[in-house]
Amino acid sequence: MLAMSPREVIEIMLNTPVPEFEIPSTSGQPFNSRTATGKAWVIYFYPKDNTPGCTAEGQQFRDLHAQFKKAGCAIYGVSRDSLKSHENFRTKMSFPFDLLSDIEEVACKTFDVIKMKNMYGKKVRGIERSTFAIDAKGIVRREWRGVKVPGHAQEVLEFIKTL
């Protein structure tokens, strides 16, 4: 396989089907991208449970969850945290949607969200806050990379309403 620049990966992802992948979910059943089709879904990637930005982002999706549901859209949050960490985070924040545990970076690689980041002056590999809107046929219709949290969930909801 030829190496692709991140820009090429982005172009390939848009308007293409999500490749099949399966990772653990707080639902108790593994999440499978193929079985998620049939209705629109949003998958948002965040760096770490129980951190300020990630908590705020999850709360925004939580607070708009009923409107996403009304629009026929499911929401899934993904990080590399353990399933136990996700279960605690989900309970603490009363998230009405599942969190997906991607310890092995299966979904992170599929969506090309692992980037080199600066943390306290050191380069570290981490998740670039990103969101993807997928239609009922499993096609990626919109992506947001390098997300800034304020107002993001509302912007995603407005897009979902156009599908």
Long-range contacts (C-beta under 8 A, 24 or more apart in sequence): 6-112, 9-112, 10-112, 10-143, 10-145, 13-111, 13-112, 13-132, 13-140, 13-143, 14-140, 14-141, 14-142, 14-143, 15-139, 15-140, 15-141, 16-139, 16-140, 17-137, 17-138, 17-139, 17-140, 18-110, 18-132, 18-134, 18-138, 18-139, 18-140, 19-110, 21-106, 21-107, 21-110, 22-106, 23-78, 23-100, 23-101, 23-102, 23-104, 23-106, 23-107, 24-83, 24-100, 24-101, 25-76, 25-83, 25-98, 25-99, 25-100, 25-101, 26-83, 26-86, 26-87, 26-90, 26-98, 26-99, 26-100, 26-101, 27-98, 31-76, 31-98, 31-100, 33-110, 33-138, 34-138, 36-74, 36-76, 36-134, 36-138, 37-136, 37-137, 37-138, 38-136, 39-72, 39-73, 39-74, 39-136, 40-71, 40-72, 40-73, 40-74, 40-133, 40-134, 40-135, 40-136, 40-160, 40-163, 41-73, 41-74, 41-75, 41-76, 41-134, 42-68, 42-73, 42-74, 42-75, 42-76, 42-131, 42-132, 42-133, 42-134, 42-156, 42-160, 43-76, 43-77, 43-78, 43-100, 43-107, 43-111, 43-131, 43-132, 43-134, 44-75, 44-76, 44-77, 44-78, 44-129, 44-130, 44-131, 44-132, 44-147, 44-156, 45-77, 45-78, 45-79, 45-107, 45-108, 45-111, 45-113, 45-127, 45-128, 45-129, 45-130, 45-131, 46-77, 46-78, 46-79, 46-127, 46-129, 47-79, 47-126, 47-127, 47-129, 48-79, 48-80, 48-81, 49-79, 49-81, 49-85, 49-86, 49-88, 49-89, 49-99, 50-85, 50-89, 50-92, 53-129, 53-149, 54-79, 55-93, 56-149, 56-150, 57-129, 57-147, 57-149, 57-152, 57-153, 58-89, 58-93, 58-95, 59-93, 60-149, 60-152, 60-153, 60-154, 61-95, 61-97, 61-153, 62-93, 62-94, 62-95, 62-96, 62-97, 63-153, 64-153, 64-154, 64-157, 65-96, 65-97, 67-157, 68-157, 68-160, 71-157, 71-160, 71-161, 71-163, 72-136, 73-160, 73-163, 76-100, 78-102, 78-107, 78-108, 79-127, 80-105, 80-108, 80-127, 113-145, 131-156, 133-159, 133-160, 133-163, 135-163, 136-163
